[in-house]
Amino acid sequence: MSPAGLTALLTAHGAAWALGSLLKGTLLLLAVFLVAAALRRASAGLRHLVWSGGIAAVVLLPLVSLVLPWRLPVIRVPAAAVAVPTAPSPVAAAVPLGAGPSAAPAPGAVVRGGVPSAQDGRRWLPSLTATQWVIWVWAAGAVVVLLRLLRGALLVRRVTRGAEPLDAVDWTRPLIEAADRLGLAREPRLLVSEAVLMPIVCGVFQPTIVLPADARDWTERRRRAVLCHELAHVRRFDLGLTILSRVGCAIYWFHPLVWVAARRLRLESERACDDLVLGVGTRPSEYADHLLQIACGAGRMHSPAAALPMAERREFEGRMLAILEKGARRTPASRRHAALLAVLGVAVVLPLAAMGMARAPQTEAPPPPPAGSQAGGAAHQAVAVTTTRTTSEQTRMVTRQTTATRFAAMTALSDTQAGVRAAAARALGQPDDTSAVAALARLLRSDPSEGVRLAAAEALGHMEAGSAVPVLGDALGDKSSAVRRVAVWALGQIEDKAATPALARALADQDPDVRETAAWALGQIEDSASVPALAEALARDGRVEVRRRAAWALGQIEDKAAVTALGAALRADHDPDVRRTAAWALGQIEDAGSVDALAAALRDTSEDVRQVSVWALGQIGPRHAPDALLRAVGHDSPAVREEAAWALGQIGDAAAVPALAAAVSDSSGAVRGMALWALGQMDNDAARTAIVGALQNTNPEMRAAAARALGGGRAEPRPEPMPMPAPRPNPPD
């Protein structure tokens, strides 16, 4: 077999093996997910055992598939997927059948697709099949994941080398006692380092516990709890299993189920260690407080992949709830459980690994003509040429049809019937096609029919061509208000700043619909040069819709020059919708100069205005929370109280802790949850005390909200009123 044929053979069989391993691994993971879901009431140690076995099986499955001496051909694929391609001679492929020697390519030329090309010999890209490209992409992804693991191992090694031994008797005594209680024959090394902010365990073959520098100030009870937790990781061989899961993520880096399984393994390992700590007599509330203090002291520390940190914020919610749950099963997985899982694993993995690809039946094709048959060769060549030409001919046909349609529409622009001209103008209004701009511009300038001019303006808006801005600007002087309105809309669609002067003048149009649409268009363009005209419209226009749209446009532009006009509208406009939109716009601009106006708006008669003003204060995030906002969290409607709690969490002012702590007892569950979230945003002992108190609440929703708050509130409950004045002023039919 030639080298090309051997490469093709290995590639085909490798692709079949990889595809089979992927399908089998997916089936196995789905089974593990189902088993883990069925064991949700069991202990964390038992669930961790299931996840460990599942990930180990998924990692070993491809290797077992290779070494098994027997196969079960049950996974059917099309025959083409497992066929081994042949490697014909390039020169032979280039010479048509029946051609003479003169048809052969020149020496040294590279033949591609049956056509010799001397330039192809200078190509720098390797000639790879689709399967080979997939293999290279997979290998690159696997290397990236493994490099992250290697980087983590090197970082851990550097930390342990620079750490100091912690051999004082007040540390070695609880270490030995905890190791004896957990049944460890040998204690791991105990180090202290400035480079870590929370306890970590590292070293698969030489277990090591590294503590942060402030561990020297811990109480004896905290030392015992921390050492017991870290020794539980060593006893359970959690670090080795975590690294195995990382290897699985490298092999299946493209597979989301593998990443989810690795994360579940990590979480269940922490919960199982927590259960062991509680099982040796530590009180749940005390242990939860230790975890809280350690996690808050570490902040957003990111642990290397080759180490296990004691606590991570993203896991905090579930762990806290599990620690404080009364009646939870905390017994570790026994050897009987492990033996049963091993037997089940072998019973499932071996047949699954033996499953192989089977070719699907395919219909027989007629035999090829004899090699020496000139007629047969010509027929096959004709079929190949026809197949090659099909796609290009279809493309040319579609292009010809499109060109003919546009030519007909361009011709119809000169029709004597106004309805035909209008229909033709609309047909030409296609995005990214500006070939008809000049013809449509002539219609918009001079056609006597209002309907035709409307259609021309609409088509120019759909084209979104900057070259149409001058003629659309001129159309703002059209005698028809409908034409002016659609021309303004088209300028908003194009979003070209060159249209700003004309649109600013349109804000003084005698037709209120034109003025409203002009304000919308200026908001679309977002040009700061339009702020004075919009501010004037906000202050003086007699139409509510125009003022509301002007306020919205100023919020879209987000220029601080608009703060004064928006603040005045928030204080004095008689329409609550305008005031509400002005408050929203101030929140968009996020300028501290608007805090006083927004705080004053918390006394507005409209609840909607108060709620959006509170939201805007949260968006701006001033250094100190206004007194009116502190009062709002306890003395307004439930919707405003919830928004006020969110805003105080955004601001993070410690002066808000008493008001938020009081809101934890609010009659509204939404307010209570938001108050706990806000307290979780503050690095404050009083805030943490209020959250820990909520963990003892009899209401399970309150305990869950408190646990989420301790975890930092990853899913930020961000209520955004966003009063976008919809719908857009599209042109009339």
C-alpha positions in Angstrom: 0.0 0.0 0.0 1.3 3.5 -0.9 2.0 6.1 1.9 -1.1 8.0 0.7 -3.3 4.9 0.9 -1.9 4.1 4.4 -2.7 7.7 5.6 -6.2 7.5 4.2 -6.7 4.1 5.9 -5.5 5.4 9.3 -7.6 8.6 9.0 -10.8 6.7 8.1 -10.4 4.2 10.9 -9.4 6.9 13.4 -12.5 8.9 12.5 -14.7 5.9 13.0 -13.1 5.2 16.3 -13.4 8.8 17.5 -17.0 9.1 16.4 -17.9 5.8 18.2 -16.1 6.9 21.4 -18.0 10.2 21.3 -21.4 8.5 21.0 -20.6 5.9 23.7 -19.3 8.6 26.1 -22.4 10.6 25.6 -24.6 7.6 26.4 -22.5 6.8 29.5 -22.7 10.4 30.8 -26.4 10.5 30.3 -26.7 7.3 32.4 -24.5 8.9 35.1 -26.7 12.0 35.2 -29.8 9.9 35.6 -28.3 7.9 38.4 -27.0 11.0 40.2 -30.5 12.6 39.9 -32.1 9.4 41.4 -29.6 9.7 44.3 -30.3 13.4 45.1 -31.6 12.4 48.5 -28.5 10.3 49.3 -25.3 11.4 50.9 -22.8 13.6 49.0 -20.2 10.9 49.4 -22.3 8.4 47.4 -23.1 10.9 44.7 -19.4 11.7 44.5 -18.6 8.0 44.0 -21.1 7.9 41.1 -19.6 10.9 39.4 -16.0 9.6 40.0 -16.9 6.3 38.4 -18.7 7.9 35.5 -15.8 10.3 34.6 -13.2 7.5 35.0 -15.3 5.3 32.6 -15.6 8.1 30.1 -11.8 8.7 30.1 -11.0 5.0 29.8 -13.7 4.2 27.3 -11.7 5.0 24.1 -8.7 3.0 25.3 -10.8 0.0 26.2 -12.5 0.2 22.8 -9.1 -0.2 21.2 -7.8 -3.2 23.2 -11.0 -5.3 23.3 -10.6 -8.4 21.1 -14.3 -8.6 20.2 -16.8 -6.3 18.6 -20.5 -5.8 18.6 -21.3 -4.0 15.3 -24.5 -2.2 16.3 -23.9 1.5 15.6 -25.1 1.9 12.1 -23.5 4.6 9.9 -23.7 5.2 6.2 -21.1 3.2 4.3 -19.4 6.4 3.1 -18.6 7.3 6.7 -16.4 4.2 7.2 -15.2 3.7 3.6 -11.5 3.9 3.1 -10.7 6.4 0.3 -8.3 5.4 -2.4 -5.3 7.4 -3.4 -5.2 7.6 -7.2 -2.2 8.9 -9.1 -2.4 12.7 -9.4 -1.1 12.6 -13.0 -3.6 9.9 -14.0 -6.4 11.9 -12.5 -5.4 15.0 -14.5 -5.4 13.3 -17.9 -8.8 12.8 -19.5 -9.6 9.3 -20.6 -8.7 8.7 -24.2 -6.3 11.7 -24.3 -2.9 11.3 -25.7 0.5 12.0 -24.1 0.3 15.7 -24.9 -2.5 16.0 -22.3 -0.2 15.1 -19.4 0.7 17.9 -17.0 4.1 19.5 -17.1 6.8 17.9 -14.8 6.8 19.5 -11.3 3.2 20.8 -11.5 0.8 20.0 -8.8 -2.6 18.7 -9.9 -5.7 19.9 -7.9 -9.3 18.9 -8.8 -8.1 17.3 -12.1 -6.5 20.6 -13.4 -2.7 21.0 -13.2 -1.5 24.2 -11.7 2.1 25.2 -11.4 1.2 27.9 -8.9 -0.3 25.3 -6.5 3.3 24.0 -5.8 3.9 27.3 -4.0 1.0 27.0 -1.6 2.0 27.2 2.1 -1.2 25.7 3.5 -1.1 21.9 4.0 -3.5 19.9 1.9 -5.7 18.3 4.6 -9.0 16.5 4.3 -11.9 17.6 6.4 -11.4 14.7 8.8 -7.7 15.7 9.3 -8.7 19.3 10.0 -11.1 18.1 12.7 -8.3 16.0 14.3 -6.0 18.9 14.3 -8.6 21.2 15.9 -9.4 18.6 18.5 -5.7 18.2 19.3 -5.3 22.0 19.7 -8.2 22.2 22.1 -6.9 19.2 24.2 -3.4 20.8 24.4 -4.9 24.1 25.6 -6.7 22.4 28.5 -3.7 20.3 29.4 -1.5 23.3 29.4 -3.8 25.0 31.9 -3.4 22.0 34.1 0.3 22.0 33.7 0.5 25.7 34.5 -1.5 25.1 37.6 0.9 22.4 38.7 3.9 24.6 38.2 2.2 27.4 40.1 1.4 25.0 43.0 5.0 23.9 43.0 6.3 27.5 43.2 3.9 28.2 46.1 5.0 25.1 48.1 8.6 25.8 47.5 8.3 29.4 48.9 6.0 28.4 51.8 7.1 27.9 55.4 6.5 24.8 57.5 3.9 25.2 60.2 5.3 22.9 62.9 4.1 24.7 66.1 2.5 22.4 68.6 -0.8 24.2 68.4 -1.0 23.2 64.8 0.6 19.7 64.8 -1.5 18.5 67.7 -4.9 19.1 66.0 -3.4 17.8 62.7 -2.5 14.5 64.2 -5.8 14.2 66.1 -7.8 14.9 62.9 -5.7 12.5 60.9 -6.3 9.8 63.5 -10.1 10.4 63.5 -10.2 10.1 59.7 -8.1 7.0 59.6 -5.1 8.5 57.8 -1.9 6.5 58.4 0.4 9.5 57.6 -0.2 13.2 58.0 0.4 15.5 55.0 2.8 18.4 55.1 1.5 21.6 56.6 2.7 24.9 55.2 1.8 28.5 55.4 2.3 31.0 52.6 1.6 34.6 51.7 0.8 33.6 48.2 -2.6 32.0 49.1 -5.6 33.6 50.5 -7.5 30.5 51.6 -6.5 26.9 52.6 -5.7 24.6 49.7 -4.7 21.0 49.4 -2.2 19.9 46.7 0.1 17.1 45.8 -1.3 13.7 44.6 1.6 11.6 45.7 2.9 13.9 48.5 -0.2 15.5 50.0 0.3 19.1 51.2 -1.9 21.5 53.0 -1.1 25.2 52.4 -2.7 27.8 54.7 -2.9 31.6 54.3 -0.7 33.8 56.4 -3.6 35.0 58.6 -4.2 31.4 59.7 -1.8 32.0 62.6 -4.5 34.2 64.2 -7.3 31.6 63.9 -9.0 30.2 66.9 -8.4 26.5 67.9 -11.9 25.5 66.8 -11.4 27.0 63.3 -8.0 25.3 63.0 -9.6 21.9 63.8 -12.4 22.5 61.3 -10.1 23.6 58.5 -7.6 20.8 59.0 -10.4 18.2 59.2 -11.8 19.5 55.9 -8.5 19.4 54.1 -7.6 16.0 55.5 -10.9 14.7 54.3 -9.8 15.6 50.7 -6.6 13.6 51.3 -8.3 10.6 52.7 -10.8 10.5 49.8 -8.1 11.0 47.1 -10.2 14.0 45.8 -7.2 15.7 44.1 -6.4 12.7 42.0 -10.0 12.4 40.9 -10.2 16.1 40.1 -7.1 15.9 37.9 -8.6 12.8 36.2 -11.7 14.9 35.4 -9.4 17.6 34.0 -7.9 15.0 31.7 -11.4 14.0 30.7 -12.2 17.7 29.9 -9.0 17.8 27.7 -10.1 14.7 25.8 -13.7 15.8 25.4 -13.1 19.6 25.6 -15.9 20.2 23.0 -18.5 18.2 25.0 -20.6 20.3 27.5 -21.7 17.2 29.4 -18.1 16.4 30.4 -17.5 19.9 31.8 -20.8 19.7 33.7 -19.9 16.3 35.1 -16.4 17.6 36.2 -18.1 20.5 38.0 -20.5 18.2 39.7 -17.7 16.0 40.8 -15.9 19.0 42.3 -19.0 20.2 44.1 -19.9 16.8 45.5 -16.3 16.3 46.8 -16.6 19.6 48.8 -20.0 18.6 50.2 -18.7 15.1 51.1 -15.8 16.7 53.0 -18.2 19.0 54.8 -20.2 16.0 55.9 -17.1 14.4 57.3 -16.3 17.6 59.3 -19.8 17.7 60.6 -19.6 13.9 61.4 -16.7 14.4 63.8 -18.8 16.8 66.0 -18.5 20.3 64.5 -21.8 22.3 64.8 -23.3 23.2 61.4 -23.8 26.9 62.3 -20.2 27.2 63.6 -18.8 25.5 60.5 -20.8 27.6 58.2 -19.5 30.7 59.9 -15.9 29.5 59.5 -16.4 29.0 55.8 -18.0 32.4 55.5 -15.2 34.2 57.2 -12.6 32.4 55.1 -14.4 32.9 51.8 -14.9 36.6 52.5 -11.3 37.0 53.5 -10.2 35.4 50.2 -12.4 37.6 48.0 -12.5 36.4 44.4 -9.4 34.2 44.6 -8.9 31.8 41.6 -7.3 28.6 42.6 -4.9 26.8 40.3 -6.3 23.7 38.5 -3.9 21.4 40.3 -5.1 22.3 43.8 -8.4 22.2 45.8 -9.4 25.4 47.6 -11.5 25.1 50.7 -14.3 27.3 49.4 -15.2 29.0 46.1 -17.9 31.6 45.9 -19.7 30.0 43.0 -20.3 26.9 45.1 -21.3 28.7 48.3 -25.0 28.7 47.9 -25.5 25.0 47.6 -22.8 24.2 50.3 -24.3 26.5 52.8 -27.8 25.1 52.3 -26.4 21.5 52.6 -24.5 22.3 55.7 -27.5 23.8 57.5 -30.0 21.3 56.2 -31.5 19.4 59.1 -31.9 15.6 58.7 -29.6 15.4 55.6 -27.8 12.1 55.1 -24.1 12.6 55.8 -22.8 9.0 55.9 -19.8 8.5 53.6 -19.8 5.9 50.8 -18.8 2.5 52.0 -16.6 -0.2 50.4 -19.8 -2.1 49.6 -21.0 0.9 47.6 -17.6 1.1 45.8 -17.6 -2.6 45.0 -21.2 -2.5 43.7 -20.4 0.5 41.5 -17.3 -1.3 40.1 -19.3 -4.3 39.1 -22.0 -2.2 37.5 -19.3 -0.1 35.7 -17.7 -3.2 34.2 -21.1 -4.6 33.2 -21.9 -1.4 31.4 -18.5 -0.3 30.1 -17.3 -3.5 28.5 -20.4 -4.0 26.2 -20.4 -0.3 25.4 -16.8 -0.3 24.5 -17.3 -3.4 22.3 -20.0 -1.7 20.2 -18.6 -0.8 16.8 -19.5 0.8 13.6 -21.6 -1.2 11.1 -22.0 -0.2 7.5 -25.6 0.5 6.5 -26.8 -1.4 3.5 -26.5 0.5 0.3 -28.0 -0.1 -3.2 -25.7 -1.6 -5.8 -24.5 0.8 -8.4 -24.1 -0.3 -12.0 -20.6 -1.6 -12.8 -18.2 1.0 -14.3 -17.4 0.6 -18.0 -14.3 -1.2 -18.9 -11.1 0.8 -18.5 -10.4 0.6 -22.2 -13.8 1.6 -23.3 -13.6 5.0 -25.0 -17.4 5.5 -24.9 -17.6 4.6 -21.3 -14.8 7.0 -20.4 -16.4 9.8 -22.3 -19.7 9.1 -20.6 -18.1 9.3 -17.1 -16.3 12.4 -18.1 -19.6 14.0 -19.2 -21.2 13.2 -15.9 -18.3 14.7 -14.0 -18.4 17.9 -16.0 -22.2 18.2 -15.6 -21.9 17.7 -11.8 -19.1 20.3 -11.6 -21.0 22.8 -13.6 -24.4 22.5 -11.7 -23.6 24.8 -8.8 -22.0 27.5 -10.9 -24.8 27.5 -13.5 -27.4 27.7 -10.8 -25.6 30.7 -9.3 -25.4 32.4 -12.7 -29.1 31.7 -13.3 -30.1 33.3 -10.0 -27.9 36.3 -10.7 -29.5 36.7 -14.2 -33.0 36.5 -12.7 -32.1 39.1 -10.1 -30.6 41.4 -12.7 -33.6 41.0 -14.9 -36.0 41.8 -12.1 -34.1 44.9 -11.1 -33.9 46.0 -14.7 -37.7 45.6 -15.0 -38.2 47.6 -11.8 -35.9 50.4 -13.0 -37.8 50.5 -16.3 -41.1 50.7 -14.4 -40.0 53.8 -12.6 -40.9 55.7 -15.8 -44.4 54.2 -16.1 -47.3 56.5 -16.7 -49.3 54.9 -13.8 -48.4 56.2 -10.4 -49.2 52.9 -8.7 -46.8 51.1 -11.0 -44.0 53.6 -10.2 -44.6 53.3 -6.5 -44.6 49.5 -6.6 -41.3 49.6 -8.6 -39.7 52.0 -6.1 -40.6 49.7 -3.2 -39.2 46.7 -5.1 -35.9 48.4 -5.4 -35.5 49.1 -1.7 -33.2 46.3 -0.7 -30.5 46.6 2.0 -26.9 46.8 0.9 -28.0 47.5 -2.8 -27.4 51.1 -3.7 -27.6 50.8 -7.4 -30.9 52.5 -7.7 -30.2 55.4 -5.3 -30.0 58.0 -8.1 -33.2 56.9 -9.8 -35.1 56.9 -6.5 -33.7 60.3 -5.6 -35.1 61.7 -8.9 -38.5 60.3 -8.0 -38.4 61.8 -4.5 -37.5 65.2 -5.8 -39.8 65.6 -8.7 -42.5 62.9 -9.0 -46.0 64.6 -8.8 -47.6 61.7 -6.9 -47.4 61.8 -3.1 -47.6 58.0 -3.0 -44.6 57.6 -5.3 -42.5 60.0 -3.3 -43.5 58.1 -0.1 -42.4 54.8 -1.7 -39.1 56.3 -2.9 -38.3 57.7 0.6 -39.2 54.3 2.1 -37.0 52.4 -0.3 -34.0 54.8 0.4 -34.5 54.1 4.1 -34.3 50.3 3.5 -31.2 50.7 1.4 -29.5 52.6 4.3 -27.1 54.3 1.9 -25.3 57.4 3.1 -25.4 58.8 -0.4 -29.2 59.2 0.0 -28.9 61.6 3.0 -28.8 64.9 0.9 -32.0 64.1 -1.1 -33.8 62.9 2.1 -32.8 66.1 3.8 -34.3 68.1 1.0 -37.5 66.0 1.2 -38.0 67.4 4.7 -39.3 70.5 2.9 -41.9 68.5 1.0 -45.4 69.9 1.0 -46.8 66.5 2.2 -46.4 65.8 5.9 -46.5 62.1 5.2 -43.5 62.3 2.9 -41.7 64.4 5.4 -42.3 61.9 8.1 -41.1 58.9 6.0 -38.0 60.9 4.9 -37.2 61.5 8.6 -37.7 57.8 9.3 -35.4 56.9 6.5 -32.7 59.2 7.9 -33.0 57.5 11.2 -32.6 54.1 9.4 -29.4 55.3 7.7 -27.9 56.6 11.0 -25.5 59.1 9.4 -24.5 62.1 11.4 -24.6 64.2 8.2 -28.4 64.2 8.7 -28.3 65.8 12.2 -28.8 69.4 11.1 -31.8 68.6 8.9 -33.3 66.4 11.6 -32.8 69.1 14.2 -34.7 71.6 12.0 -37.4 68.9 11.6 -38.0 69.2 15.4 -39.8 72.5 14.6 -42.0 71.0 11.9 -45.6 72.0 12.1 -46.7 68.3 12.1 -46.3 66.7 15.6 -45.8 63.2 14.0 -42.9 64.6 12.0 -41.4 66.1 15.2 -41.8 62.9 17.1 -40.2 60.8 14.3 -37.3 63.4 14.1 -36.6 62.9 17.8 -36.6 59.1 17.3 -34.2 59.5 14.3 -31.8 61.7 16.3 -31.8 59.0 19.1 -30.9 56.4 16.5 -28.0 58.5 15.2 -26.7 59.3 18.7 -24.9 62.5 17.7 -24.1 64.9 20.6 -24.6 67.8 18.2 -28.3 67.2 18.4 -28.5 67.6 22.2 -29.4 71.4 22.2 -32.3 70.8 19.8 -33.6 67.8 21.7 -33.3 69.7 25.0 -35.4 72.5 23.5 -38.0 70.1 22.3 -38.1 68.5 25.7 -38.7 71.8 27.4 -41.1 73.6 25.0 -42.9 71.2 22.7 -46.6 71.1 23.4 -47.0 67.4 22.4 -46.5 64.8 25.1 -45.3 62.2 22.6 -42.6 64.6 21.2 -41.3 65.4 24.7 -41.2 61.8 25.7 -39.4 60.8 22.5 -36.9 63.7 23.0 -36.1 62.5 26.5 -35.6 59.0 25.2 -33.3 60.2 22.4 -31.2 62.1 25.0 -30.9 58.9 27.0 -29.7 57.1 23.9 -27.1 59.7 23.1 -25.8 59.6 26.7 -24.2 63.0 26.7 -23.7 64.8 30.0 -24.8 68.1 28.4 -28.4 66.8 28.6 -28.4 66.3 32.4 -29.8 69.8 33.1 -32.7 69.6 30.6 -33.6 66.1 31.8 -33.4 67.1 35.4 -35.8 70.0 34.7 -38.2 67.7 32.9 -38.1 65.3 35.8 -39.0 68.0 38.3 -41.5 70.0 36.3 -43.1 68.2 33.4 -46.8 67.6 34.0 -46.9 64.2 32.2 -45.8 61.2 34.3 -44.6 59.3 31.1 -42.3 62.2 30.3 -40.9 62.3 33.8 -40.5 58.5 33.8 -38.5 58.6 30.5 -36.4 61.5 31.8 -35.5 59.5 34.9 -34.6 56.5 32.7 -32.4 58.8 30.5 -30.5 60.1 33.5 -29.9 56.5 34.5 -28.5 55.9 31.0 -26.1 58.9 31.2 -24.9 57.9 34.7 -23.8 61.4 35.7 -23.4 62.2 39.4 -24.8 65.7 38.7 -28.3 64.2 38.4 -28.4 62.5 41.8 -30.2 65.5 43.5 -33.0 65.6 40.8 -33.4 61.8 41.1 -33.5 61.9 44.9 -36.2 64.6 44.7 -38.2 62.5 42.3 -38.5 59.8 45.0 -41.4 62.0 46.3 -43.1 62.0 42.9 -46.9 61.2 42.9 -46.4 58.5 40.3 -45.1 55.2 41.5 -43.6 54.5 38.1 -41.5 57.7 38.2 -40.3 56.8 41.7 -39.4 53.3 40.7 -37.4 54.4 37.6 -35.7 57.1 39.6 -34.6 54.5 42.1 -33.3 52.4 39.3 -31.4 55.4 37.9 -29.7 56.0 41.2 -28.6 52.4 41.2 -27.2 52.8 37.7 -25.2 55.9 38.6 -23.9 54.4 41.9 -23.0 57.6 43.8 -20.4 57.3 46.6 -23.1 57.8 49.3 -26.7 56.7 49.2 -29.1 59.6 49.3 -31.3 59.7 52.5 -34.4 59.6 50.3 -33.2 56.2 48.9 -32.6 54.8 52.4 -36.1 55.8 53.4 -37.6 54.3 50.2 -36.4 50.8 51.1 -38.8 50.8 54.0 -41.6 53.3 53.3 -42.8 52.9 49.7 -44.7 50.4 47.6 -43.3 46.9 47.3 -42.0 47.4 43.8 -40.2 50.6 44.8 -38.8 48.9 48.0 -37.4 46.1 45.9 -35.9 48.5 43.5 -34.4 50.6 46.3 -32.8 47.5 47.9 -31.3 46.7 44.5 -30.0 50.3 44.1 -28.4 50.2 47.6 -26.7 47.0 46.7 -25.3 48.7 43.6 -24.1 51.7 45.5 -22.5 49.6 48.3 -22.7 52.3 51.0 -22.2 50.8 54.5 -24.6 53.4 55.8 -27.4 51.4 54.1 -26.8 48.2 56.1 -29.3 49.0 58.9 -32.0 49.8 56.4 -31.3 46.7 54.4 -31.1 44.5 57.6 -34.5 45.8 58.5 -35.8 45.0 55.0 -34.8 41.3 55.5 -38.0 41.2 57.6 -40.2 42.9 55.0 -43.6 41.5 54.4 -42.8 41.0 50.7 -40.6 38.0 49.8 -39.2 39.8 46.7 -38.0 42.7 49.0 -36.5 40.3 51.5 -34.6 38.5 48.8 -33.3 41.7 47.2 -32.3 43.0 50.6 -30.2 39.9 51.3 -28.7 40.2 47.8 -27.7 43.8 48.5 -26.2 42.9 51.9 -24.1 40.3 50.1 -22.6 43.0 47.9 -21.1 44.8 50.9 -17.8 43.8 52.5 -19.1 44.6 56.0 -19.3 42.6 59.2 -22.7 43.9 60.1 -24.0 42.9 56.6 -22.6 39.4 57.0 -24.2 39.1 60.5 -27.6 39.9 59.0 -27.1 37.3 56.3 -26.0 34.6 58.7 -29.0 35.4 60.9 -31.2 34.7 57.8 -29.6 31.3 57.4 -31.4 30.2 60.6 -34.8 31.3 59.2 -37.5 28.7 59.1 -38.5 29.7 55.6 -36.5 27.6 53.0 -36.6 30.4 50.4 -35.1 32.8 52.9 -32.3 30.4 53.7 -31.7 29.9 50.0 -31.5 33.7 49.4 -29.1 34.1 52.3 -26.9 31.3 50.9 -26.9 33.0 47.5 -26.0 36.3 49.1 -23.0 34.7 50.9 -21.9 33.4 47.5 -21.7 36.9 46.1 -24.9 36.8 44.1 -23.5 35.6 40.8 -26.8 35.9 39.0 -27.4 39.6 39.7 -31.1 40.3 40.1 -31.0 43.5 38.0 -34.4 45.0 37.4 -34.1 47.4 34.5 -37.3 49.3 33.6 -35.8 50.5 30.3 -38.8 52.5 29.0 -38.0 52.3 25.3 -40.7 54.2 23.4 -41.8 51.5 21.0 -42.9 50.8 18.4 -40.5 52.5 15.9 -42.3 54.9 13.6 -42.2 52.7 10.5 -43.5 54.3 7.3 -47.1 53.9 6.5 -48.3 51.3 3.9 
